[in-house]
Amino acid sequence: MPVLVSDTSVLIDLERCELIAEVFALAAEFVVPDVLFNRELRGQEGEAYVELGLRVEILTEDEVASAQQYQRLQRGLSVPDAFSLALARTRGWTLLTGDGPLRTFCASPRIHGAVYQRQR
């Protein structure tokens, strides 16, 4: 089953189109990083998404470092977007985003060299 990491804009757009229930019924797992959930979804709406099947993931220390590196490379990238990207990229999952700057950054050659290597 594919795992899809969503940013907030995708969930908001699906809610506006009244497609949330239908999307969560698809044969895929929908995931958001805990930072995104806590900052933008916590409360009644976020809990409803969890009941529908949304999974909230905690990033590892290395994934957090990757998110911070993405923010250094792409000014204006929000913390939740950077965490979503790091989660998708490090775990080999698909990122769903409606955010133009995030899509542009994902397609840029700069991201391909942005792999965090923790010093041991």
Long-range contacts (C-beta under 8 A, 24 or more apart in sequence): 1-27, 1-28, 1-29, 2-27, 2-28, 2-29, 2-93, 2-94, 3-28, 3-29, 3-31, 3-91, 3-93, 3-94, 4-28, 4-29, 4-30, 4-31, 4-93, 4-94, 4-95, 4-96, 5-31, 5-32, 5-33, 5-84, 5-87, 5-88, 5-93, 5-94, 5-95, 5-96, 6-30, 6-31, 6-32, 6-84, 6-96, 6-97, 7-32, 7-36, 7-80, 7-81, 7-84, 7-95, 7-96, 7-97, 7-98, 7-99, 7-102, 8-32, 8-36, 8-40, 8-41, 8-80, 9-97, 9-98, 9-99, 10-96, 10-97, 10-98, 11-41, 11-49, 13-98, 15-45, 20-49, 20-52, 21-52, 24-49, 24-52, 24-53, 24-54, 29-53, 29-55, 30-54, 30-55, 31-55, 31-56, 31-57, 31-87, 31-93, 32-56, 32-57, 32-84, 33-57, 33-58, 33-59, 33-80, 33-83, 33-84, 33-86, 33-87, 34-58, 34-59, 35-59, 35-79, 35-80, 35-83, 36-80, 36-83, 36-84, 39-79, 39-80, 40-80, 57-87, 59-83, 59-86, 59-87, 60-90, 61-118, 62-90, 62-116, 62-118, 63-87, 63-90, 65-116, 65-118, 66-90, 66-114, 66-115, 66-116, 69-114, 69-116, 70-105, 70-111, 70-114, 73-105, 73-110, 73-111, 73-114, 74-101, 74-105, 74-110, 76-101, 77-101, 77-102, 77-105
